[in-house]
Amino acid sequence: MPRKSTYPATTDQSHQCLQYLRRCGGSARLCSIKFSLGVIQTLVNKKKVKINNTGAGFFVELEDEK
């Protein structure tokens, strides 16, 4: 029988996605991001990121924090 962890396990990867975007300079192509669309949609709903269509593809960009 597997042991239960005493530490809370988060299945939300939105924090890792934000860190990835910060390391990429604040913007990355949507097709190159390996996070699920649910994670990206959660960040869009929280107004942490925005999707920008440049004509050459879709980019996920960090929102300006004020």
PQR file with spaces between the fields and no chain letter, atoms N, CA, C, O and H, PARSE charges and radii, in Angstrom:
ATOM       1  N    MET     1       0.847   -1.178    0.000 -0.4000 1.5000
ATOM       2  CA   MET     1       0.000    0.000    0.000 -0.0000 2.0000
ATOM       3  C    MET     1       0.893    1.243    0.000  0.5500 1.7000
ATOM       4  O    MET     1       1.776    1.362    0.849 -0.5500 1.4000
ATOM       5  N    PRO     2       0.675    2.179   -0.950 -0.5600 1.5000
ATOM       6  CA   PRO     2       1.513    3.383   -1.006  0.2800 2.0000
ATOM       7  C    PRO     2       1.237    4.316    0.168  0.5500 1.7000
ATOM       8  O    PRO     2       0.115    4.418    0.663 -0.5500 1.4000
ATOM       9  N    ARG     3       2.282    4.980    0.585 -0.4000 1.5000
ATOM      10  CA   ARG     3       2.153    5.939    1.677 -0.0000 2.0000
ATOM      11  C    ARG     3       1.536    7.233    1.170  0.5500 1.7000
ATOM      12  O    ARG     3       1.733    7.636    0.024 -0.5500 1.4000
ATOM      13  H    ARG     3       3.194    4.897    0.183  0.4000 1.0000
ATOM      14  N    LYS     4       0.792    7.862    2.050 -0.4000 1.5000
ATOM      15  CA   LYS     4       0.248    9.169    1.723 -0.0000 2.0000
ATOM      16  C    LYS     4       1.252   10.227    2.153  0.5500 1.7000
ATOM      17  O    LYS     4       1.865   10.128    3.216 -0.5500 1.4000
ATOM      18  H    LYS     4       0.633    7.535    2.981  0.4000 1.0000
ATOM      19  N    SER     5       1.406   11.219    1.328 -0.4000 1.5000
ATOM      20  CA   SER     5       2.344   12.299    1.624 -0.0000 2.0000
ATOM      21  C    SER     5       1.733   13.240    2.648  0.5500 1.7000
ATOM      22  O    SER     5       0.528   13.495    2.638 -0.5500 1.4000
ATOM      23  H    SER     5       0.908   11.300    0.464  0.4000 1.0000
ATOM      24  N    THR     6       2.575   13.751    3.529 -0.4000 1.5000
ATOM      25  CA   THR     6       2.102   14.724    4.505 -0.0000 2.0000
ATOM      26  C    THR     6       2.181   16.135    3.956  0.5500 1.7000
ATOM      27  O    THR     6       1.679   17.072    4.577 -0.5500 1.4000
ATOM      28  H    THR     6       3.554   13.544    3.538  0.4000 1.0000
ATOM      29  N    TYR     7       2.814   16.299    2.787 -0.4000 1.5000
ATOM      30  CA   TYR     7       2.935   17.603    2.151 -0.0000 2.0000
ATOM      31  C    TYR     7       1.842   17.758    1.100  0.5500 1.7000
ATOM      32  O    TYR     7       1.531   16.805    0.385 -0.5500 1.4000
ATOM      33  H    TYR     7       3.223   15.538    2.283  0.4000 1.0000
ATOM      34  N    PRO     8       1.261   18.943    1.002 -0.5600 1.5000
ATOM      35  CA   PRO     8       0.218   19.122   -0.014  0.2800 2.0000
ATOM      36  C    PRO     8       0.819   19.093   -1.416  0.5500 1.7000
ATOM      37  O    PRO     8       1.777   19.808   -1.710 -0.5500 1.4000
ATOM      38  N    ALA     9       0.259   18.281   -2.249 -0.4000 1.5000
ATOM      39  CA   ALA     9       0.734   18.165   -3.631 -0.0000 2.0000
ATOM      40  C    ALA     9      -0.163   19.014   -4.524  0.5500 1.7000
ATOM      41  O    ALA     9      -1.374   18.801   -4.585 -0.5500 1.4000
ATOM      42  H    ALA     9      -0.519   17.700   -2.010  0.4000 1.0000
ATOM      43  N    THR    10       0.432   19.963   -5.205 -0.4000 1.5000
ATOM      44  CA   THR    10      -0.348   20.806   -6.089 -0.0000 2.0000
ATOM      45  C    THR    10      -0.288   20.252   -7.497  0.5500 1.7000
ATOM      46  O    THR    10       0.787   19.941   -8.009 -0.5500 1.4000
ATOM      47  H    THR    10       1.415   20.136   -5.156  0.4000 1.0000
ATOM      48  N    THR    11      -1.436   20.131   -8.112 -0.4000 1.5000
ATOM      49  CA   THR    11      -1.482   19.673   -9.498 -0.0000 2.0000
ATOM      50  C    THR    11      -1.535   20.859  -10.447  0.5500 1.7000
ATOM      51  O    THR    11      -1.471   20.693  -11.665 -0.5500 1.4000
ATOM      52  H    THR    11      -2.310   20.384   -7.696  0.4000 1.0000
ATOM      53  N    ASP    12      -1.652   22.065   -9.882 -0.4000 1.5000
ATOM      54  CA   ASP    12      -1.691   23.261  -10.701 -0.0000 2.0000
ATOM      55  C    ASP    12      -0.267   23.653  -11.076  0.5500 1.7000
ATOM      56  O    ASP    12       0.563   23.908  -10.204 -0.5500 1.4000
ATOM      57  H    ASP    12      -1.704   22.200   -8.893  0.4000 1.0000
ATOM      58  N    GLN    13       0.012   23.698  -12.377 -0.4000 1.5000
ATOM      59  CA   GLN    13       1.350   24.010  -12.855 -0.0000 2.0000
ATOM      60  C    GLN    13       1.471   25.441  -13.332  0.5500 1.7000
ATOM      61  O    GLN    13       2.394   25.775  -14.077 -0.5500 1.4000
ATOM      62  H    GLN    13      -0.663   23.490  -13.086  0.4000 1.0000
ATOM      63  N    SER    14       0.548   26.289  -12.910 -0.4000 1.5000
ATOM      64  CA   SER    14       0.564   27.667  -13.392 -0.0000 2.0000
ATOM      65  C    SER    14       1.812   28.407  -12.923  0.5500 1.7000
ATOM      66  O    SER    14       2.332   29.253  -13.651 -0.5500 1.4000
ATOM      67  H    SER    14      -0.201   26.018  -12.306  0.4000 1.0000
ATOM      68  N    HIS    15       2.299   28.108  -11.732 -0.4000 1.5000
ATOM      69  CA   HIS    15       3.508   28.774  -11.227 -0.0000 2.0000
ATOM      70  C    HIS    15       4.719   28.392  -12.090  0.5500 1.7000
ATOM      71  O    HIS    15       5.546   29.246  -12.412 -0.5500 1.4000
ATOM      72  H    HIS    15       1.877   27.420  -11.141  0.4000 1.0000
ATOM      73  N    GLN    16       4.821   27.123  -12.459 -0.4000 1.5000
ATOM      74  CA   GLN    16       5.924   26.690  -13.314 -0.0000 2.0000
ATOM      75  C    GLN    16       5.828   27.327  -14.696  0.5500 1.7000
ATOM      76  O    GLN    16       6.850   27.656  -15.298 -0.5500 1.4000
ATOM      77  H    GLN    16       4.150   26.430  -12.197  0.4000 1.0000
ATOM      78  N    CYS    17       4.619   27.502  -15.199 -0.4000 1.5000
ATOM      79  CA   CYS    17       4.437   28.138  -16.500 -0.0000 2.0000
ATOM      80  C    CYS    17       4.865   29.603  -16.444  0.5500 1.7000
ATOM      81  O    CYS    17       5.497   30.092  -17.380 -0.5500 1.4000
ATOM      82  H    CYS    17       3.789   27.235  -14.710  0.4000 1.0000
ATOM      83  N    LEU    18       4.535   30.306  -15.370 -0.4000 1.5000
ATOM      84  CA   LEU    18       4.956   31.697  -15.209 -0.0000 2.0000
ATOM      85  C    LEU    18       6.473   31.801  -15.127  0.5500 1.7000
ATOM      86  O    LEU    18       7.066   32.710  -15.707 -0.5500 1.4000
ATOM      87  H    LEU    18       4.021   29.909  -14.609  0.4000 1.0000
ATOM      88  N    GLN    19       7.105   30.875  -14.409 -0.4000 1.5000
ATOM      89  CA   GLN    19       8.569   30.870  -14.333 -0.0000 2.0000
ATOM      90  C    GLN    19       9.183   30.622  -15.699  0.5500 1.7000
ATOM      91  O    GLN    19      10.184   31.247  -16.049 -0.5500 1.4000
ATOM      92  H    GLN    19       6.623   30.136  -13.937  0.4000 1.0000
ATOM      93  N    TYR    20       8.605   29.726  -16.469 -0.4000 1.5000
ATOM      94  CA   TYR    20       9.095   29.439  -17.812 -0.0000 2.0000
ATOM      95  C    TYR    20       9.022   30.689  -18.687  0.5500 1.7000
ATOM      96  O    TYR    20       9.967   31.002  -19.412 -0.5500 1.4000
ATOM      97  H    TYR    20       7.792   29.217  -16.185  0.4000 1.0000
ATOM      98  N    LEU    21       7.902   31.396  -18.616 -0.4000 1.5000
ATOM      99  CA   LEU    21       7.752   32.606  -19.426 -0.0000 2.0000
ATOM     100  C    LEU    21       8.732   33.684  -18.992  0.5500 1.7000
ATOM     101  O    LEU    21       9.251   34.413  -19.837 -0.5500 1.4000
ATOM     102  H    LEU    21       7.134   31.142  -18.027  0.4000 1.0000
ATOM     103  N    ARG    22       8.997   33.804  -17.703 -0.4000 1.5000
ATOM     104  CA   ARG    22       9.973   34.793  -17.224 -0.0000 2.0000
ATOM     105  C    ARG    22      11.363   34.469  -17.752  0.5500 1.7000
ATOM     106  O    ARG    22      12.107   35.371  -18.135 -0.5500 1.4000
ATOM     107  H    ARG    22       8.575   33.212  -17.016  0.4000 1.0000
ATOM     108  N    ARG    23      11.721   33.177  -17.777 -0.4000 1.5000
ATOM     109  CA   ARG    23      13.035   32.779  -18.285 -0.0000 2.0000
ATOM     110  C    ARG    23      13.143   32.987  -19.791  0.5500 1.7000
ATOM     111  O    ARG    23      14.243   33.180  -20.308 -0.5500 1.4000
ATOM     112  H    ARG    23      11.116   32.444  -17.465  0.4000 1.0000
ATOM     113  N    CYS    24      12.021   32.950  -20.500 -0.4000 1.5000
ATOM     114  CA   CYS    24      12.016   33.158  -21.953 -0.0000 2.0000
ATOM     115  C    CYS    24      11.947   34.630  -22.317  0.5500 1.7000
ATOM     116  O    CYS    24      11.819   34.956  -23.498 -0.5500 1.4000
ATOM     117  H    CYS    24      11.127   32.793  -20.079  0.4000 1.0000
ATOM     118  N    GLY    25      12.026   35.508  -21.372 -0.4000 1.5000
ATOM     119  CA   GLY    25      11.978   36.932  -21.660 -0.0000 2.0000
ATOM     120  C    GLY    25      10.576   37.505  -21.637  0.5500 1.7000
ATOM     121  O    GLY    25      10.363   38.621  -22.112 -0.5500 1.4000
ATOM     122  H    GLY    25      12.130   35.244  -20.414  0.4000 1.0000
ATOM     123  N    GLY    26       9.623   36.777  -21.102 -0.4000 1.5000
ATOM     124  CA   GLY    26       8.264   37.284  -20.972 -0.0000 2.0000
ATOM     125  C    GLY    26       7.337   36.893  -22.097  0.5500 1.7000
ATOM     126  O    GLY    26       6.152   37.224  -22.059 -0.5500 1.4000
ATOM     127  H    GLY    26       9.796   35.871  -20.716  0.4000 1.0000
ATOM     128  N    SER    27       7.847   36.195  -23.104 -0.4000 1.5000
ATOM     129  CA   SER    27       7.021   35.819  -24.244 -0.0000 2.0000
ATOM     130  C    SER    27       7.525   34.508  -24.836  0.5500 1.7000
ATOM     131  O    SER    27       8.730   34.264  -24.900 -0.5500 1.4000
ATOM     132  H    SER    27       8.809   35.926  -23.135  0.4000 1.0000
ATOM     133  N    ALA    28       6.587   33.669  -25.268 -0.4000 1.5000
ATOM     134  CA   ALA    28       6.947   32.406  -25.913 -0.0000 2.0000
ATOM     135  C    ALA    28       5.847   32.026  -26.898  0.5500 1.7000
ATOM     136  O    ALA    28       4.682   32.373  -26.705 -0.5500 1.4000
ATOM     137  H    ALA    28       5.608   33.867  -25.216  0.4000 1.0000
ATOM     138  N    ARG    29       6.224   31.313  -27.947 -0.4000 1.5000
ATOM     139  CA   ARG    29       5.230   30.842  -28.920 -0.0000 2.0000
ATOM     140  C    ARG    29       4.317   29.834  -28.257  0.5500 1.7000
ATOM     141  O    ARG    29       4.769   28.988  -27.485 -0.5500 1.4000
ATOM     142  H    ARG    29       7.171   31.031  -28.103  0.4000 1.0000
ATOM     143  N    LEU    30       3.040   29.923  -28.556 -0.4000 1.5000
ATOM     144  CA   LEU    30       2.058   29.028  -27.957 -0.0000 2.0000
ATOM     145  C    LEU    30       2.341   27.577  -28.326  0.5500 1.7000
ATOM     146  O    LEU    30       2.146   26.686  -27.498 -0.5500 1.4000
ATOM     147  H    LEU    30       2.673   30.610  -29.183  0.4000 1.0000
ATOM     148  N    CYS    31       2.793   27.321  -29.542 -0.4000 1.5000
ATOM     149  CA   CYS    31       3.048   25.950  -29.978 -0.0000 2.0000
ATOM     150  C    CYS    31       4.289   25.343  -29.316  0.5500 1.7000
ATOM     151  O    CYS    31       4.452   24.123  -29.309 -0.5500 1.4000
ATOM     152  H    CYS    31       2.951   28.044  -30.214  0.4000 1.0000
ATOM     153  N    SER    32       5.167   26.189  -28.757 -0.4000 1.5000
ATOM     154  CA   SER    32       6.385   25.662  -28.133 -0.0000 2.0000
ATOM     155  C    SER    32       6.223   25.413  -26.640  0.5500 1.7000
ATOM     156  O    SER    32       7.099   24.810  -26.019 -0.5500 1.4000
ATOM     157  H    SER    32       5.035   27.180  -28.762  0.4000 1.0000
ATOM     158  N    ILE    33       5.132   25.861  -26.061 -0.4000 1.5000
ATOM     159  CA   ILE    33       4.914   25.681  -24.621 -0.0000 2.0000
ATOM     160  C    ILE    33       4.397   24.273  -24.372  0.5500 1.7000
ATOM     161  O    ILE    33       3.457   23.828  -25.030 -0.5500 1.4000
ATOM     162  H    ILE    33       4.420   26.350  -26.566  0.4000 1.0000
ATOM     163  N    LYS    34       5.000   23.582  -23.437 -0.4000 1.5000
ATOM     164  CA   LYS    34       4.637   22.196  -23.153 -0.0000 2.0000
ATOM     165  C    LYS    34       3.623   22.068  -22.018  0.5500 1.7000
ATOM     166  O    LYS    34       3.365   20.962  -21.542 -0.5500 1.4000
ATOM     167  H    LYS    34       5.764   23.944  -22.903  0.4000 1.0000
ATOM     168  N    PHE    35       3.047   23.185  -21.583 -0.4000 1.5000
ATOM     169  CA   PHE    35       2.023   23.141  -20.551 -0.0000 2.0000
ATOM     170  C    PHE    35       0.665   22.955  -21.216  0.5500 1.7000
ATOM     171  O    PHE    35       0.484   23.310  -22.381 -0.5500 1.4000
ATOM     172  H    PHE    35       3.256   24.083  -21.970  0.4000 1.0000
ATOM     173  N    SER    36      -0.280   22.403  -20.479 -0.4000 1.5000
ATOM     174  CA   SER    36      -1.595   22.137  -21.050 -0.0000 2.0000
ATOM     175  C    SER    36      -2.346   23.438  -21.304  0.5500 1.7000
ATOM     176  O    SER    36      -2.048   24.476  -20.715 -0.5500 1.4000
ATOM     177  H    SER    36      -0.133   22.115  -19.533  0.4000 1.0000
ATOM     178  N    LEU    37      -3.316   23.354  -22.186 -0.4000 1.5000
ATOM     179  CA   LEU    37      -4.129   24.526  -22.493 -0.0000 2.0000
ATOM     180  C    LEU    37      -4.959   24.947  -21.284  0.5500 1.7000
ATOM     181  O    LEU    37      -5.309   26.120  -21.154 -0.5500 1.4000
ATOM     182  H    LEU    37      -3.558   22.510  -22.664  0.4000 1.0000
ATOM     183  N    GLY    38      -5.277   24.000  -20.397 -0.4000 1.5000
ATOM     184  CA   GLY    38      -6.004   24.334  -19.175 -0.0000 2.0000
ATOM     185  C    GLY    38      -5.193   25.235  -18.262  0.5500 1.7000
ATOM     186  O    GLY    38      -5.742   26.149  -17.646 -0.5500 1.4000
ATOM     187  H    GLY    38      -4.992   23.047  -20.502  0.4000 1.0000
ATOM     188  N    VAL    39      -3.898   24.992  -18.166 -0.4000 1.5000
ATOM     189  CA   VAL    39      -3.010   25.831  -17.360 -0.0000 2.0000
ATOM     190  C    VAL    39      -2.924   27.225  -17.961  0.5500 1.7000
ATOM     191  O    VAL    39      -2.987   28.220  -17.239 -0.5500 1.4000
ATOM     192  H    VAL    39      -3.452   24.250  -18.665  0.4000 1.0000
ATOM     193  N    ILE    40      -2.783   27.301  -19.266 -0.4000 1.5000
ATOM     194  CA   ILE    40      -2.690   28.598  -19.931 -0.0000 2.0000
ATOM     195  C    ILE    40      -4.005   29.355  -19.801  0.5500 1.7000
ATOM     196  O    ILE    40      -4.004   30.567  -19.586 -0.5500 1.4000
ATOM     197  H    ILE    40      -2.732   26.493  -19.853  0.4000 1.0000
ATOM     198  N    GLN    41      -5.139   28.644  -19.931 -0.4000 1.5000
ATOM     199  CA   GLN    41      -6.436   29.287  -19.789 -0.0000 2.0000
ATOM     200  C    GLN    41      -6.637   29.813  -18.371  0.5500 1.7000
ATOM     201  O    GLN    41      -7.229   30.877  -18.190 -0.5500 1.4000
ATOM     202  H    GLN    41      -5.140   27.660  -20.106  0.4000 1.0000
ATOM     203  N    THR    42      -6.158   29.095  -17.375 -0.4000 1.5000
ATOM     204  CA   THR    42      -6.240   29.562  -15.996 -0.0000 2.0000
ATOM     205  C    THR    42      -5.462   30.856  -15.816  0.5500 1.7000
ATOM     206  O    THR    42      -5.933   31.773  -15.143 -0.5500 1.4000
ATOM     207  H    THR    42      -5.677   28.231  -17.523  0.4000 1.0000
ATOM     208  N    LEU    43      -4.284   30.939  -16.407 -0.4000 1.5000
ATOM     209  CA   LEU    43      -3.479   32.152  -16.301 -0.0000 2.0000
ATOM     210  C    LEU    43      -4.120   33.318  -17.047  0.5500 1.7000
ATOM     211  O    LEU    43      -4.026   34.463  -16.605 -0.5500 1.4000
ATOM     212  H    LEU    43      -3.902   30.194  -16.953  0.4000 1.0000
ATOM     213  N    VAL    44      -4.766   33.038  -18.169 -0.4000 1.5000
ATOM     214  CA   VAL    44      -5.471   34.100  -18.900 -0.0000 2.0000
ATOM     215  C    VAL    44      -6.646   34.602  -18.069  0.5500 1.7000
ATOM     216  O    VAL    44      -6.878   35.808  -17.991 -0.5500 1.4000
ATOM     217  H    VAL    44      -4.842   32.109  -18.528  0.4000 1.0000
ATOM     218  N    ASN    45      -7.385   33.691  -17.452 -0.4000 1.5000
ATOM     219  CA   ASN    45      -8.533   34.077  -16.627 -0.0000 2.0000
ATOM     220  C    ASN    45      -8.111   34.903  -15.418  0.5500 1.7000
ATOM     221  O    ASN    45      -8.841   35.797  -14.989 -0.5500 1.4000
ATOM     222  H    ASN    45      -7.196   32.711  -17.515  0.4000 1.0000
ATOM     223  N    LYS    46      -6.932   34.607  -14.866 -0.4000 1.5000
ATOM     224  CA   LYS    46      -6.423   35.366  -13.721 -0.0000 2.0000
ATOM     225  C    LYS    46      -5.721   36.648  -14.150  0.5500 1.7000
ATOM     226  O    LYS    46      -5.212   37.395  -13.314 -0.5500 1.4000
ATOM     227  H    LYS    46      -6.338   33.881  -15.214  0.4000 1.0000
ATOM     228  N    LYS    47      -5.695   36.903  -15.474 -0.4000 1.5000
ATOM     229  CA   LYS    47      -5.054   38.083  -16.060 -0.0000 2.0000
ATOM     230  C    LYS    47      -3.562   38.153  -15.732  0.5500 1.7000
ATOM     231  O    LYS    47      -3.017   39.234  -15.506 -0.5500 1.4000
ATOM     232  H    LYS    47      -6.109   36.297  -16.153  0.4000 1.0000
ATOM     233  N    LYS    48      -2.912   36.997  -15.709 -0.4000 1.5000
ATOM     234  CA   LYS    48      -1.463   36.925  -15.528 -0.0000 2.0000
ATOM     235  C    LYS    48      -0.741   36.948  -16.875  0.5500 1.7000
ATOM     236  O    LYS    48       0.362   37.484  -16.982 -0.5500 1.4000
ATOM     237  H    LYS    48      -3.354   36.119  -15.893  0.4000 1.0000
ATOM     238  N    VAL    49      -1.368   36.364  -17.907 -0.4000 1.5000
ATOM     239  CA   VAL    49      -0.791   36.337  -19.244 -0.0000 2.0000
ATOM     240  C    VAL    49      -1.854   36.750  -20.258  0.5500 1.7000
ATOM     241  O    VAL    49      -3.047   36.778  -19.956 -0.5500 1.4000
ATOM     242  H    VAL    49      -2.264   35.928  -17.819  0.4000 1.0000
ATOM     243  N    LYS    50      -1.394   37.068  -21.464 -0.4000 1.5000
ATOM     244  CA   LYS    50      -2.309   37.361  -22.558 -0.0000 2.0000
ATOM     245  C    LYS    50      -1.807   36.651  -23.802  0.5500 1.7000
ATOM     246  O    LYS    50      -0.620   36.353  -23.932 -0.5500 1.4000
ATOM     247  H    LYS    50      -0.424   37.045  -21.709  0.4000 1.0000
ATOM     248  N    ILE    51      -2.732   36.385  -24.712 -0.4000 1.5000
ATOM     249  CA   ILE    51      -2.411   35.737  -25.969 -0.0000 2.0000
ATOM     250  C    ILE    51      -2.391   36.815  -27.044  0.5500 1.7000
ATOM     251  O    ILE    51      -3.337   37.595  -27.160 -0.5500 1.4000
ATOM     252  H    ILE    51      -3.696   36.627  -24.606  0.4000 1.0000
ATOM     253  N    ASN    52      -1.325   36.864  -27.827 -0.4000 1.5000
ATOM     254  CA   ASN    52      -1.160   37.879  -28.851 -0.0000 2.0000
ATOM     255  C    ASN    52      -0.949   37.189  -30.195  0.5500 1.7000
ATOM     256  O    ASN    52      -0.082   36.325  -30.329 -0.5500 1.4000
ATOM     257  H    ASN    52      -0.557   36.231  -27.733  0.4000 1.0000
ATOM     258  N    ASN    53      -1.749   37.578  -31.192 -0.4000 1.5000
ATOM     259  CA   ASN    53      -1.596   37.054  -32.545 -0.0000 2.0000
ATOM     260  C    ASN    53      -0.775   38.053  -33.348  0.5500 1.7000
ATOM     261  O    ASN    53      -1.235   39.160  -33.626 -0.5500 1.4000
ATOM     262  H    ASN    53      -2.452   38.280  -31.084  0.4000 1.0000
ATOM     263  N    THR    54       0.435   37.664  -33.718 -0.4000 1.5000
ATOM     264  CA   THR    54       1.337   38.566  -34.435 -0.0000 2.0000
ATOM     265  C    THR    54       1.226   38.423  -35.947  0.5500 1.7000
ATOM     266  O    THR    54       1.894   39.155  -36.677 -0.5500 1.4000
ATOM     267  H    THR    54       0.809   36.764  -33.492  0.4000 1.0000
ATOM     268  N    GLY    55       0.423   37.525  -36.424 -0.4000 1.5000
ATOM     269  CA   GLY    55       0.352   37.251  -37.855 -0.0000 2.0000
ATOM     270  C    GLY    55       1.273   36.121  -38.246  0.5500 1.7000
ATOM     271  O    GLY    55       1.029   35.432  -39.236 -0.5500 1.4000
ATOM     272  H    GLY    55      -0.120   36.930  -35.830  0.4000 1.0000
ATOM     273  N    ALA    56       2.325   35.923  -37.482 -0.4000 1.5000
ATOM     274  CA   ALA    56       3.262   34.824  -37.720 -0.0000 2.0000
ATOM     275  C    ALA    56       3.032   33.691  -36.730  0.5500 1.7000
ATOM     276  O    ALA    56       3.753   32.694  -36.747 -0.5500 1.4000
ATOM     277  H    ALA    56       2.523   36.483  -36.677  0.4000 1.0000
ATOM     278  N    GLY    57       2.043   33.839  -35.877 -0.4000 1.5000
ATOM     279  CA   GLY    57       1.741   32.821  -34.885 -0.0000 2.0000
ATOM     280  C    GLY    57       1.215   33.451  -33.611  0.5500 1.7000
ATOM     281  O    GLY    57       1.208   34.672  -33.453 -0.5500 1.4000
ATOM     282  H    GLY    57       1.457   34.649  -35.863  0.4000 1.0000
ATOM     283  N    PHE    58       0.776   32.595  -32.710 -0.4000 1.5000
ATOM     284  CA   PHE    58       0.257   33.060  -31.440 -0.0000 2.0000
ATOM     285  C    PHE    58       1.362   33.032  -30.388  0.5500 1.7000
ATOM     286  O    PHE    58       2.130   32.073  -30.306 -0.5500 1.4000
ATOM     287  H    PHE    58       0.782   31.603  -32.838  0.4000 1.0000
ATOM     288  N    PHE    59       1.434   34.087  -29.589 -0.4000 1.5000
ATOM     289  CA   PHE    59       2.422   34.189  -28.524 -0.0000 2.0000
ATOM     290  C    PHE    59       1.710   34.358  -27.186  0.5500 1.7000
ATOM     291  O    PHE    59       0.683   35.029  -27.094 -0.5500 1.4000
ATOM     292  H    PHE    59       0.810   34.866  -29.656  0.4000 1.0000
ATOM     293  N    VAL    60       2.269   33.743  -26.161 -0.4000 1.5000
ATOM     294  CA   VAL    60       1.791   33.918  -24.794 -0.0000 2.0000
ATOM     295  C    VAL    60       2.747   34.922  -24.155  0.5500 1.7000
ATOM     296  O    VAL    60       3.959   34.707  -24.124 -0.5500 1.4000
ATOM     297  H    VAL    60       3.103   33.197  -26.236  0.4000 1.0000
ATOM     298  N    GLU    61       2.190   36.019  -23.647 -0.4000 1.5000
ATOM     299  CA   GLU    61       3.014   37.084  -23.062 -0.0000 2.0000
ATOM     300  C    GLU    61       2.570   37.367  -21.640  0.5500 1.7000
ATOM     301  O    GLU    61       1.384   37.298  -21.317 -0.5500 1.4000
ATOM     302  H    GLU    61       1.205   36.193  -23.673  0.4000 1.0000
ATOM     303  N    LEU    62       3.535   37.685  -20.801 -0.4000 1.5000
ATOM     304  CA   LEU    62       3.218   38.072  -19.431 -0.0000 2.0000
ATOM     305  C    LEU    62       2.534   39.438  -19.433  0.5500 1.7000
ATOM     306  O    LEU    62       2.918   40.334  -20.185 -0.5500 1.4000
ATOM     307  H    LEU    62       4.498   37.742  -21.063  0.4000 1.0000
ATOM     308  N    GLU    63       1.524   39.586  -18.590 -0.4000 1.5000
ATOM     309  CA   GLU    63       0.883   40.888  -18.412 -0.0000 2.0000
ATOM     310  C    GLU    63       1.818   41.761  -17.587  0.5500 1.7000
ATOM     311  O    GLU    63       2.578   41.259  -16.758 -0.5500 1.4000
ATOM     312  H    GLU    63       1.212   38.858  -17.979  0.4000 1.0000
ATOM     313  N    ASP    64       1.761   43.059  -17.816 -0.4000 1.5000
ATOM     314  CA   ASP    64       2.573   43.987  -17.033 -0.0000 2.0000
ATOM     315  C    ASP    64       2.028   44.045  -15.614  0.5500 1.7000
ATOM     316  O    ASP    64       0.851   44.334  -15.399 -0.5500 1.4000
ATOM     317  H    ASP    64       1.144   43.466  -18.489  0.4000 1.0000
ATOM     318  N    GLU    65       2.892   43.768  -14.656 -0.4000 1.5000
ATOM     319  CA   GLU    65       2.490   43.833  -13.251 -0.0000 2.0000
ATOM     320  C    GLU    65       2.671   45.248  -12.751  0.5500 1.7000
ATOM     321  O    GLU    65       3.741   45.838  -12.906 -0.5500 1.4000
ATOM     322  H    GLU    65       3.848   43.533  -14.831  0.4000 1.0000
ATOM     323  N    LYS    66       1.633   45.791  -12.153 -0.4000 1.5000
ATOM     324  CA   LYS    66       1.679   47.160  -11.658 -0.0000 2.0000
ATOM     325  C    LYS    66       1.574   47.199  -10.169  0.5500 1.7000
ATOM     326  O    LYS    66       1.596   48.278   -9.577 -0.5500 1.4000
ATOM     327  H    LYS    66       0.764   45.312  -12.027  0.4000 1.0000
